[in-house]
Amino acid sequence: MIFFFIVLAVHTVVNLYIAIRGWQALEAASNFRPWFIAFMILVYVAYPAGRILEKIWYHPIPITLHWVGAFWFAAMLYVTLMLFLTDIGRIANHFFPFLEKIAGSNVPAIKLKFFIAVSAISGLIILFGHINAWYPKTSRIDIVIPKEAGNLQSLRIVAVSDVHLGTIIGPRKTGKMVESINRMNPDIILFAGDIVDEDVKPVIKQNLGRNLQQLKAPLGIYASTGNHEYIGGGDPSINYLEQNGIRVLRDTVISIHDNFYVVGREDLHKKWVTGNPRKDLSEILKDIDRSKPVILLDHQPYNLDDAMEAGVDLQISGHTHHGQLWPFGYVTNRIFEVSRGYKQKGNTHYYVSTGFGTWGPPVRTGNRPEIVLINLYFE
């Protein structure tokens, strides 16, 4: 509830700021002001109204509100950044008047031109970011593990994180993901959390499990939990995934044909939902054969030294989206030791994916979504 009220407060303040600046900018087009205020009220209530309504009434009206509100979240960011820049100009004009010299007495016309320019630039950024979010790249990495894995010389892993199945990531994009994964002919498929975007009801309504059932990998399909599975209540989302062919490892280690281990850690968010913290990694791995390769799925890439000290060979994580929207990637770089991509510490290899889907806005301006192909070679 505290988090909800903080988000609501920020959402309110930012929209109020945009509304006030927009009203001021429309001095030369005052007939448009009522329409602008109506628009601001709509986008302000759209996302929370859509998310609440679709839980009880999965209908085109709340779905449309959800989409409108989601796009507006991204627009809010870039409109606000540009308004900050114009406010810096206004402050400079207060001390060193230059606007009146440029515009003469027609300052309202200049304000209107700024309104149009900010709106157009924001729209183009959102359009580009939405197109970018629909075309994931394939990131390939080759890693040598100095261990034997039975009779395996290599292992072809396709790893995906942060799909966020739901209203935004629906049948078309889910089908595209499944097709892309199967085209890579993986030996094993690993999901590093946040497969479901909180509420599982839109996933069930759209029958997205039908797409997941088309995934093919001879050594199986495994997943760890993410914070969004737990935001959605935990068990409903997890049960749905398991009913549709994905085995969710919850503080569990499994031996794959006695050749190597796959470990799935519970997400850190489990503690906030259930009141019970996840197990220590050392406890999970206490009975394994350390001479065999160990692959760990841990959604949030905190405390990377834990995996290194536990003798993990490869950790796959997600969660960060590397900020998803520029410039938030600079923030995630400060929060996480690895915000995206590959790193090696000691004998442990780490890969943090930017994720396949999107959370909130169906927009990516800071990076591209990805599916990760990892070729492990055993020596």
Secondary structure, 3 states (H helix, E strand, C coil): CHHHHHHHHHHHHHHHHHHHHHHHHHHHHHHHHHHHHHHHHHHHHHHHHHHHHHHHCCCHHHHHHHHHHHHHHHHHHHHHHHHHHHHHHHHHHHHCCCHHHHHCCCHHHHHHHHHHHHHHHHHHHHHHHHHHHCCCEEEEEEEEECCCECCECEEEEEEECCCCECCCECHHHHHHHHHHHHHCCCCEEEEECCCECCCCHHHHHCCCHHHHCCCCCCCCEEEECCHHHHHCCCHHHHHHHHHCCCEECCCEEEEECCCEEEEECCCCCHHHHHCCCCCCHHHHCCCCCCCCCEEEECCCCCCCHHHHHCCCCEEEECCCHHHCCCCHHHHHHHHCCCCCEEEEECCEEEEECCCCCCCCCCCCCCCCCEEEEEEEEEC
